[in-house]
Amino acid sequence: MTYLGTQAEDLSSPSLPFRKICVVGAGSWGTALASVARSAGRETSIWGRDEATVEAINSRLENPKYLPGIPLPEGIRATTDIAEALDGAEAVLLVTPSRTLRDICLQMRPHLGKGVPIALCAKGIEAGTGCLLSEVASEILTDHQIGALSGPTFASETARGHLTAATIAFQFSYADRLDTASSPAARFAVSLGSDFFRPYISDDLVGVEVGGAIKNVIAIACGMMTGAGYAENTRAALIVRGMDEMKTLADVFGGRRETVTGLAGAGDLTLTCSSQTSRNMSLGVQLGRGIPREHCFDGKAVVVEGEVNSVSVMDLARRMKLEMPICECVYRILHQGADVKETFAEFWARPIEGERRGLSISIDRPVAAAVEITQ
C-alpha cells in the first residue's frame, strides 16, 4: 500500500498507461504536449481551430504558427473536428486559454468516453466567478475526474526534447490511496514519462492550480521592474514575496503551502520570472520601459494570461479580504493606468513586517517617492 506524503513503498500494482491521449488545443503548449505523448509511445490526437495549423501538423510534422522550425514526431493526428479528436481517447490533456475553458468543456462533453480523466494544462482563475479552472471543468464534466499538469515548462524547450519535469495533480479518493498506481495521476505520469519528460505526482490539486494562476501575475511584476532598470536583487525579492502571495491564496482554497515550493509553484514561478521567453515577463519588461500596452509585441494582439488573471486574482483577494500587494501593483498598472515606478515605490514603502506569519510586526515607514535608478 502506498500513501502520498509518506515514505514511498513499492506500488501495489503496475501502473497501466493510457493507450490513446487526446490533446485539446493546438497552440504552442498543446503541440508540445502532443509531442511528449507521442514520444512516450501513446497514440495521440490533437484538436485545433485553425485549419492551416492542423494541415501543417499532418503533412509537415510542424506547427509553423506556434512552434516554427521544431519537428514533431510522426504519428500525431491533428483535426479541427473535436468529435474525431476525442474518438477512442482514454485520457485528455485540455490546453486552451482559461477564458475559453467553459465553452470548450461544453463542446467536449457529448464526445467524451465514460469516465475519461482530464488534465487541465491552462492556468488561471475564472473571471467573475473566482472559480479555479478545475471547479469550472467539474461543473460541466460531472462524470469525469479533473486534474492539472503544471510546472516549469517552456513549450519550445519541451517540444525540442530538453530535459523537463512537471507535476500531475489529481485529488485522491480512498481507492486511489489504496492503489496509487491505478489513480489518474499515476496513469498520466507513466503515459507521458520518457527519457526527457519526467512527471511527478501530487494529490494537492488546489495548491498546484493556485501556483499556476498567480505566477503569471508575479512574472509581469518582475518584468516591469526589469524593464524599468532595476536589477537582480529586486527580482529575487519579488519572486520570494510573490511566492508568499501564492501561499496565502492556497491556504484560503484549502491547498498546502508546501505545494507552492514545488515544481508547479516555485519551479514555474522562477522560470517564468527569469526569461522573456515568457509572454508575461516580456509584457512586463515592455511596460517597464514605458511602451504603451497597445504598442507592446509590435502592436500584435498577443494574449497574456497574467494580464487576464490579474483581474480575477485581485477580485478574489478583495472578496476574501486578503493582502496580495504585488498582484495589486500589477492590477493597478495594467487596468487603472498607474505609473510603474510610483506604484512599486509605494509597495516598497509599506510598513515593515515579520517575514514569518506568526511574527506579528508592523512598523510604519515614510512614504517613498519614485526611486531613481543609478546604473
C-alpha positions as a printed Julia matrix, in Angstrom:
375×3 Matrix{Float64}:
   0.0    0.0     0.0
   1.33   3.45   -0.89
   0.21   6.69    0.7
   1.18  10.08   -0.69
   3.06  12.16    1.82
   4.69   9.12    3.49
   7.81   7.15    2.7
   7.17   5.6    -0.71
   6.76   1.85   -0.88
   6.54  -0.43   -3.9
   3.44   0.33   -5.94
   0.7   -2.17   -5.23
   0.23  -2.93   -8.94
   1.86  -1.91  -12.23
   0.53   1.41  -13.48
  -1.25   0.99  -16.81
  -0.53   3.67  -19.45
  -3.38   5.2   -21.41
  -3.48   3.79  -24.93
  -4.68   7.0   -26.61
  -4.35  10.58  -25.41
  -6.22  13.49  -26.96
  -4.77  16.99  -26.69
  -7.4   19.71  -26.96
  -5.72  22.89  -28.14
  -3.07  23.24  -30.85
  -1.19  26.26  -29.58
   2.46  26.07  -28.54
   1.92  24.19  -25.26
  -0.73  21.88  -26.66
   1.53  20.96  -29.57
   4.47  20.4   -27.22
   2.36  18.08  -25.05
   1.2   16.16  -28.12
   4.89  15.7   -28.92
   5.51  14.47  -25.35
   2.64  11.97  -25.53
   3.67  10.63  -28.92
   7.34  10.41  -27.95
   6.25   8.35  -24.95
   4.61   5.85  -27.31
   0.99   6.9   -26.94
  -1.49   7.1   -29.8
  -2.0   10.85  -29.99
  -4.62  13.14  -31.5
  -4.73  16.93  -31.29
  -7.65  19.27  -31.87
  -7.22  22.81  -33.12
  -9.42  25.53  -34.59
  -7.04  26.71  -37.3
  -7.2   24.59  -40.46
  -3.78  25.72  -41.7
  -2.14  24.68  -38.42
  -3.88  21.3   -38.46
  -2.86  20.71  -42.09
   0.77  21.6   -41.32
   0.93  19.21  -38.36
  -0.46  16.38  -40.5
   1.55  17.0   -43.65
   4.78  18.63  -42.45
   5.07  17.45  -38.83
   5.37  21.08  -37.73
   3.28  23.81  -36.14
   4.64  26.81  -38.09
   2.41  29.31  -36.32
   3.36  28.5   -32.72
   6.49  26.31  -32.83
   8.17  27.14  -36.16
  11.14  25.03  -37.14
  10.6   22.4   -34.44
   9.97  18.93  -35.92
   7.2   16.86  -34.36
   7.26  13.06  -34.04
   5.45  11.05  -36.66
   2.0    9.74  -35.87
   0.3   12.76  -34.3
  -3.15  13.06  -35.87
  -4.5   16.62  -35.99
  -8.07  17.62  -36.74
 -10.5   20.54  -36.48
 -13.31  18.11  -35.59
 -13.46  17.76  -31.81
 -15.58  14.61  -32.01
 -12.97  12.98  -34.24
 -10.13  14.02  -31.94
 -11.84  12.59  -28.85
 -12.94   9.36  -30.5
 -11.38   6.47  -28.59
  -9.38   8.71  -26.26
  -8.71   7.21  -22.84
  -7.38  10.48  -21.39
  -7.45  14.17  -22.33
  -4.94  16.99  -21.94
  -7.02  20.19  -22.09
  -4.77  23.04  -23.25
  -6.94  26.05  -24.02
  -6.79  29.58  -22.52
  -8.58  29.96  -19.19
 -11.13  32.36  -20.65
 -12.36  29.75  -23.16
 -12.37  26.75  -20.82
 -16.1   26.74  -20.06
 -17.05  26.84  -23.74
 -14.57  24.11  -24.71
 -15.8   21.83  -21.92
 -19.35  22.2   -23.26
 -18.13  21.28  -26.76
 -16.27  18.24  -25.44
 -19.0   16.85  -23.21
 -21.06  14.94  -25.82
 -17.98  13.25  -27.27
 -16.1   12.05  -24.19
 -15.94   8.37  -23.36
 -17.29   7.27  -19.99
 -15.01   8.18  -17.09
 -12.19   9.6   -19.23
  -9.9   11.65  -16.92
  -8.96  15.17  -17.95
  -5.79  17.05  -17.01
  -6.04  20.82  -17.34
  -2.91  22.43  -18.74
  -4.02  26.08  -18.71
  -3.56  28.26  -15.66
  -5.83  30.82  -14.1
  -8.91  31.72  -12.11
 -12.19  32.27  -13.93
 -13.13  35.94  -14.16
 -16.37  36.83  -12.45
 -16.86  33.58  -10.52
 -13.47  33.34   -8.81
 -13.5   29.59   -9.52
 -10.38  27.54  -10.06
 -10.34  26.02  -13.53
 -10.85  22.53  -12.11
 -14.06  23.77  -10.49
 -15.26  25.13  -13.83
 -14.49  21.87  -15.62
 -16.02  19.73  -12.86
 -19.22  21.75  -13.0
 -19.68  20.82  -16.68
 -17.94  17.44  -16.95
 -19.56  15.92  -13.89
 -18.72  12.29  -14.7
 -15.01  12.85  -15.22
 -12.07  13.18  -12.84
 -10.37  16.54  -13.33
  -6.72  17.2   -12.58
  -3.93  19.5   -13.71
  -0.5   19.34  -15.31
   1.8   22.2   -14.35
   5.44  23.07  -13.86
   8.45  24.96  -15.25
   7.79  24.13  -18.89
   8.52  26.43  -21.79
   6.75  24.89  -24.78
   9.62  25.28  -27.26
  12.13  23.58  -24.96
   9.74  20.75  -24.17
   8.98  20.19  -27.86
  12.71  20.07  -28.64
  13.16  17.3   -26.09
  15.11  19.24  -23.46
  15.0   17.64  -20.02
  11.75  18.78  -18.43
   9.91  17.98  -15.19
   6.27  18.7   -14.37
   3.67  17.91  -11.72
   0.47  15.98  -12.45
  -2.13  16.58   -9.74
  -5.46  14.91   -9.08
  -7.49  14.69   -5.91
  -7.05  11.19   -4.47
 -10.02   9.1    -3.43
  -9.74   6.41   -0.78
  -9.46   3.83   -3.56
  -6.64   5.84   -5.17
  -4.69   5.78   -1.91
  -5.14   2.04   -1.58
  -3.86   1.52   -5.12
  -1.88   4.61   -6.09
  -0.71   3.07   -9.36
  -4.28   2.94  -10.68
  -5.0    6.6    -9.92
  -5.42   9.03  -12.85
  -2.32  10.97  -11.75
  -0.13   7.85  -11.82
  -1.54   6.67  -15.14
  -0.96  10.09  -16.71
   2.59  10.05  -15.32
   3.53   6.68  -16.84
   1.75   7.62  -20.07
   3.76  10.82  -20.57
   7.08   9.9   -18.97
  10.05   9.44  -21.29
  13.81   9.86  -21.35
  13.36  13.66  -21.44
   9.99  14.28  -19.75
   9.82  13.45  -16.02
   6.42  13.71  -14.31
   5.89  13.94  -10.56
   2.58  13.08   -8.84
   0.61  15.25   -6.42
  -2.71  14.9    -4.63
  -2.9   18.65   -3.95
  -4.8   19.84   -7.0
  -5.73  23.14   -5.34
  -2.15  24.03   -4.44
  -0.94  23.24   -7.95
  -3.69  25.32   -9.56
  -3.21  28.33   -7.3
   0.51  28.37   -8.0
  -0.14  28.36  -11.73
  -2.75  31.1   -11.53
  -0.65  33.62   -9.63
   2.83  33.0   -11.04
   1.96  34.74  -14.3
   0.93  37.9   -12.45
   4.16  37.88  -10.44
   6.12  37.38  -13.68
   4.61  40.57  -15.09
   5.74  42.39  -11.94
   9.28  41.06  -12.34
   9.27  42.1   -15.96
   8.09  45.6   -15.09
  10.92  46.08  -12.62
  13.48  44.66  -15.06
  12.23  46.93  -17.83
  12.34  49.94  -15.51
  16.03  49.28  -14.86
  16.05  47.53  -11.51
  18.47  44.66  -11.04
  18.63  41.08   -9.78
  18.15  41.9    -6.07
  14.76  43.37   -6.86
  13.66  40.45   -9.0
  14.71  37.9    -6.39
  12.74  39.75   -3.71
   9.63  39.88   -5.9
   9.88  36.15   -6.67
  10.06  35.19   -2.99
   7.42  37.67   -1.8
   5.25  36.64   -4.75
   5.56  33.05   -3.58
   4.19  34.18   -0.23
   1.13  35.58   -2.01
   0.71  32.21   -3.72
   0.81  30.51   -0.3
  -1.75  32.97    1.07
  -4.27  32.14   -1.64
  -3.52  28.41   -1.47
  -4.36  28.49    2.25
  -7.76  30.04    1.56
  -8.66  27.44   -1.08
  -7.52  24.56    1.12
  -4.25  23.84   -0.68
  -0.98  23.05    1.06
   1.66  25.73    1.4
   4.43  23.21    0.74
   2.98  22.52   -2.71
   3.82  26.12   -3.6
   7.5   25.32   -3.02
   7.38  22.51   -5.61
   7.6   22.35   -9.4
   4.16  23.85  -10.02
   4.86  26.74   -7.64
   8.47  27.77   -7.06
   9.71  25.97  -10.17
   7.24  27.53  -12.57
   7.48  30.93  -10.87
  11.27  31.02  -11.09
  11.29  30.05  -14.76
   8.55  32.48  -15.77
  10.16  35.35  -13.87
  13.61  34.75  -15.33
  13.19  34.79  -19.1
  11.47  36.88  -21.73
  10.53  33.64  -23.45
   7.57  34.04  -21.09
   4.96  36.36  -22.59
   4.14  37.53  -19.06
   7.72  38.55  -18.31
   8.05  40.07  -21.78
   4.92  42.18  -21.37
   6.18  43.45  -18.03
   9.58  44.39  -19.48
   7.95  46.38  -22.28
   5.64  48.2   -19.89
   8.55  48.9   -17.54
  10.37  50.55  -20.44
   7.44  52.87  -20.93
   5.96  51.21  -24.03
   2.17  51.73  -24.07
   0.19  48.49  -23.79
  -1.29  48.84  -27.28
   2.21  49.03  -28.76
   3.63  46.01  -26.9
   4.6   42.98  -29.0
   4.89  45.33  -32.01
   1.18  46.05  -31.78
   0.19  42.39  -32.26
  -2.82  41.06  -30.34
  -0.96  38.7   -28.01
  -2.93  37.04  -25.22
  -1.04  37.26  -21.91
  -2.58  35.04  -19.24
  -1.21  37.07  -16.32
  -2.89  40.2   -17.65
  -6.25  38.4   -17.69
  -5.63  36.65  -14.38
  -4.64  39.83  -12.57
  -8.29  40.9   -12.69
  -9.72  37.64  -11.35
  -6.96  37.24   -8.75
  -7.49  40.73   -7.33
 -11.27  40.41   -7.43
 -10.97  37.21   -5.42
  -8.41  38.69   -3.0
 -10.67  41.64   -2.23
 -13.7   39.44   -1.67
 -11.66  37.23    0.67
 -10.06  40.29    2.35
  -6.55  39.08    1.52
  -3.46  41.26    1.17
  -1.64  40.49   -2.07
   0.34  43.67   -2.67
   2.41  42.57   -5.68
  -0.67  41.37   -7.54
  -2.33  44.64   -6.53
   0.53  46.63   -8.09
   0.25  44.73  -11.36
  -3.53  45.18  -11.45
  -3.28  48.94  -10.87
  -0.65  49.4   -13.59
  -2.41  47.23  -16.17
  -6.01  48.22  -15.56
  -6.02  51.56  -13.75
  -3.23  53.4   -15.55
  -0.92  53.65  -12.54
   2.74  54.56  -13.08
   5.19  51.65  -12.77
   7.87  53.37  -10.66
   5.46  55.23   -8.4
   3.37  52.12   -7.79
   6.33  49.95   -6.82
   7.81  52.76   -4.71
   4.6   52.67   -2.68
   4.9   48.89   -2.43
   8.48  49.2    -1.18
   7.41  51.8     1.44
   4.79  49.57    3.06
   5.19  49.06    6.83
   8.0   46.73    7.87
   6.62  43.27    8.58
   7.75  40.0    10.07
   8.62  37.52    7.35
   7.01  34.67    9.28
   3.25  34.92    9.64
   3.26  34.23   13.36
   5.61  37.15   13.94
   3.08  39.98   14.21
   5.04  43.12   13.38
   4.04  46.3    11.58
   6.35  49.33   11.69
   5.48  52.46    9.76
   7.87  53.78    7.19
   7.86  57.16    5.42
   6.21  57.14    2.0
   8.87  56.93   -0.67
   8.93  58.85   -3.91
   9.66  57.0    -7.13
  13.14  55.56   -6.77
  15.79  56.88   -9.11
  17.97  54.14  -10.57
  21.7   54.54  -10.82
  23.45  52.37  -13.37
